[in-house]
Amino acid sequence: MSKKRLLQLGGGIAVLSVLVILLLLFLPKVEETKLLYATSGTNYDTAAYNNFHETLQAGVEIERSDAASLSQRQLNRYDALYLDPAVAQDAKWPELAKQFEAFVKQGGHLLLDNSFADKFPVDFLGAASLVSLTDVTLSSLSADPANKQTLHFPQVPVNLQGIQQTFQLFTDSYLKHQSMANMPGFQMGYGFVPSTGQTVVAMTVPIKSQQPISLILHNRVGKGAVLISSNFLPNRYFATGYDMMSGMDEKLGFTKWAQKYQQENKPTPGATYFNKRAMPLAPYFDFTFAAANQQYRTELLAYVAKENLGFSVRKVLGPYGRPAMAFQNHFEAMPAIGQKDGIAWAELLKTYNEIPSFTLVRNAFYWGEWRESVTVQLNTGTNAQPSFAGELPGSGYASGMHVMAGGVPLRQAAFPEYRDLASAIEKPYRAFPAAADVNGDGKVDLLAGSSDGFVYVYTNLGGDAAAYVSEPPPPGLALPDTFAAAAKVLLEDGTPLQLGPYTAVHAADVNGDGRTDLVVSDESGAVWTLPQLAGGRFARPAAVRAGGTALQLPGGPAAPYVADMDGDGKLDLVLGGSDGRVWLYKGRSAAALDLTAGSVIVTLPNQATHAAPAARDMNGDGRPDLVVGSNEGDLQVFLQDARGGWKAQGPLTGATLNQVGNHALIAGHYSVPLWLDLNHDGRDDLIVGGIEFGSPVAIDNPKFPYQAELKAFIDYAKENHLQLNPHFFVHNFKSTEEEQTEFALHKQAFDKLGIPWVHPGTNQHTWRLNNQDHDQTLRTENEQDVWYNFGFLPPESPVISRPENIWSLPFLLQDEQGRTDKTMLIHAPTPVLRQGDYATTDVFESMVKLDMPIDYFEHIEYHFPVPTKVADLKVFADYFDKLRTKHDYNFMTETQMAMSFLTALRGEVTISQSWASYLWDRLKDRLGGGSPHFHATLTPKTTGVPALAEGYADALGVVVEKGERLALYAIQNDADIYTSSENKLYVGLPKATALHIGPNEDRFHLVRSNVPYSLVKDGGVTRLALQAAGLQQVKLYSPTELKIDASSGTVDYDAATKTYTITRYGDVTTISFQPVN
């Protein structure tokens, strides 16, 4: 070969060598854990699959495929297989099982649910034998070692510790605060007597074995390993999928739980339409097990990563690698607005370096208050066939429209004791309506009896559209009349009429003089008439006699109604009794109330009490029928036949569903019907007196009682960078159209009050969502630009006063096709904090150990300014302040928390190193001893994070957890923000970060920041720009003393740890610091 050719060849080799070196230096080797979710055909458990697909574990590639369609070679491309339960029933199972066994022997990791325990040879699983646990009762299962049936957690290798820790922390808290009795029918499936396998979790089962039986078993086979899980985790007793419907196996016993729940929650007499606990259960989503399943399956991925790479990387639900913490505060109580409790709470939290997250209700109300009221159902049908809308946007906790008196809803005496919305009311507090022209102006006035013994008159003022600005009528109907404020009915001498408590009243001409008289009763059950005199006053009460004796019903007030009931032209008297029976006293005169002895004609169903009848032809046959109110609040219809007999027809109904899912018209308790054309359209409307919950008033109503105080709260929120979000109110049976109207009115109220509505979040007042279409409410909210909801009870779930989830993890709501195209972020608050007896602090400690976010809900109303009640608020403010400080959580608003969640869920992290670095490390490992050689670069990719995350899109962070290979060595990094704890390194990733093994580097760095930041070093001065307003808290470490300009904030220095915690409230700012000379 010529010299020239040699030179050309040498040059080519040199160029090729340079290219190879460049490729090795710059071509990345991406470190990924590849998992196949193996299915049987196209059907699979979407909940389980999405736990992997939506995992926070970084550096994983998840694929799904029909197991039978893959060759052994194709299977072996994966690091791990997770078998869908349906694979066990595949027609090709025998040959599939052999493929899976071969996969393990050649180095793969097989992850099995408990349902596969009897599908493989026991020695493959590492067991000497299987133990059926299907007949083992779990009602006594406990975390307490003193119990006979308890769990055991033996020492396991480092790579399995995350799986074991998740199971242990969850069961410790779940079994302490819940009960297996609430999962009747659930069984553990199979356990194992171990042989070659490593027990991860075991359970004492005295009836089966003297030794603990393995529930989770890990076995090394060939070059790989198989891990089989228990039936408890992952758990399929409830729905746990991110569509909130999938992931449930009804064969595990949910039907028994539904039966048990219904047996324990019987209907409450007097609260048929309010006690929602009596509604039957149907399969529902469970936040607790959804979080536990997600955490457990994430740990399965972490285990495989530690096996293959020596470490795992997981995105953290909070900014820059530290978990988020927030308070959720619903603001809804009228007195709290009047007392400016929201401002007081925000100011109190400043003393703990915390910040509230308020949601504001549209209709503020009074907690636990039931007050006499009058509503009207405008007739949308005809006189022959009346029909009614039912619940309207302004109904609040009632139905229909509120009758307005004095420019506000007509309300009278309040029940003197606290009763929640689900309660029965023991005494017949009710506004008892009647109609008469009292002042002779030709307009029909309204009268109402009351529990205070008076009868009130409300003078008809005609129409006034302004009075109903917050209560629109059904479409196409005229507004009802309005009335003057209450005045007491006067006797001839000018003194008010006052009877005993629980006055009932009916207006009719009972003496033939052409003026409307009154027929009244009270708790004595006696009945009197009061003839109307000239000038609108009334004569003194005179006893009504029947059959020659004074009329009196025993047991409580009688509810009178005068009408010709049998068509003989004479005045009859219908009386409702407190025992639920209705009496008829036939008359002997057309011009006087001359009555014969009475008889019972109807009895209310379901042992209802305090019958309140009104007569009206309800079927067009010309005969008066009865509509009867009661303590239950419904209006029972009884039709009269030609022979004077009566047939029950059930309750009057409206177009909408009420809060227990039927169409009965319900305005409250102790309903009293009155028929009157109140909007002058020629159709009889239905006025209903009774007692109503809460006395709600819309916050944008011109007559809202605390307008100045509400404005002060809104102004304070703006000045202090607090976002006010809507606190939506619907119930389990609102239609889509009703919800859309309610949400639009809520937005309208915010607009009127100057509260910004820019991509708000929300939570549910009374915690309710629609039951009939499980994602209807969330979908409707999303259409109003709402993008997260952190407070609700799942549809069909048990009715409780507040969520009691042991754990909760955020997720993006999926539609039926598994898509998350429209961002709707879901999360739930933690359990209530209790210390001392029945403490729940273990729940929060478990969440801390797993880096879970903490969103704590508490009502702050009715605490200020009472020192003992304010002290209750200080207890949890102090607890979470200390928890945050000790464990370096980031305290923030819920919206900021949601932004950081969105970044973690949609951001990506690539784990890589150059091929040159990789090969060099491997060569050094082969040639030298000592520590392993390790390099990796963590590169964030946030282009897929929605714009809703704002600046938090650049605040992605991870935790790097060392496996057995790296457990004994220190991992260093070049990040600006990081911290470490035990075998974990927490790193913020606003930019790529390099990792390597090396000695500890004592250098300046940020530890945590609750807001997005930028850090610029200019000579000896470092400038830290805090890029979000509100509470700003940054913790930094410096080996040398610093001089800090905190811009009106506070600086807390801990000399022992050489850390500075800077806290301030305000707008975006820049903080400067430099070493002290």
Beta strands, then each sheet from edge to edge (+ up, - down):
strand 1: 28-30
strand 2: 33-39
strand 3: 60-66
strand 4: 80-83
strand 5: 109-112
strand 6: 127-132
strand 7: 151-152
strand 8: 190-194
strand 9: 198-203
strand 10: 213-221
strand 11: 224-228
strand 12: 311-315
strand 13: 324-333
strand 14: 358-365
strand 15: 370-377
strand 16: 401-402
strand 17: 404-405
strand 18: 408-409
strand 19: 411-414
strand 20: 432-436
strand 21: 445-449
strand 22: 455-458
strand 23: 460-462
strand 24: 482-483
strand 25: 487-488
strand 26: 504-508
strand 27: 517-521
strand 28: 527-530
strand 29: 542-543
strand 30: 545-546
strand 31: 549-550
strand 32: 559-563
strand 33: 572-576
strand 34: 581-585
strand 35: 599-603
strand 36: 612-616
strand 37: 625-629
strand 38: 635-640
strand 39: 646-651
strand 40: 669-676
strand 41: 685-693
strand 42: 697-698
strand 43: 725-729
strand 44: 761-765
strand 45: 788-789
strand 46: 811-812
strand 47: 825-826
strand 48: 854-857
strand 49: 890-891
strand 50: 908-914
strand 51: 935-941
strand 52: 957-962
strand 53: 971-973
strand 54: 978-981
strand 55: 984-988
strand 56: 993-997
strand 57: 1005-1009
strand 58: 1013-1018
strand 59: 1021-1026
strand 60: 1030-1037
strand 61: 1042-1045
strand 62: 1050-1054
strand 63: 1059-1066
strand 64: 1069-1075
sheet 1: 1+ 50- 51+ 56- 53+
sheet 2: 3+ 2+ 4+ 5+ 11+ 10- 9+ 7-
sheet 3: 6+ 8-
sheet 4: 12+ 52- 55+ 54-
sheet 5: 42+ 14- 13- 48-
sheet 6: 42+ 14- 13- 49-
sheet 7: 42+ 14- 43- 44- 45- 47- 46+
sheet 8: 16+ 15- 19+
sheet 9: 16+ 15- 41+ 40-
sheet 10: 17+ 18-
sheet 11: 20+ 21- 22+ 25-
sheet 12: 23+ 24-
sheet 13: 26+ 27- 28+ 29-
sheet 14: 30+ 31-
sheet 15: 32+ 33- 34+ 35-
sheet 16: 36+ 37- 38+ 39-
sheet 17: 57+ 60- 63+ 62-
sheet 18: 58+ 59- 64+ 61-
end
